[in-house]
Amino acid sequence: MAMSIDELHARQTEIRGRLQELDAEYRDAQLPEEAKGEWNSLNEEFERNDQDGTVIAMETRQQKDQS
């Protein structure tokens, strides 16, 4: 199911928050395998949402609909 713009923004915020938690938890240590997998997965999702223009495309479409 596709996400709305608000849901996508919320998801990006959740991802940022979790990455910050992991960073704080393992700041002075190497990430254990489980945490490393989560870190990589979250970064991939965040970049995919950001790089493919999903948010921008959705916002542009919404702005056109409101015009």
Helices and strands as residue ranges (DSSP letters): H 5-25, H 33-51, H 54-66
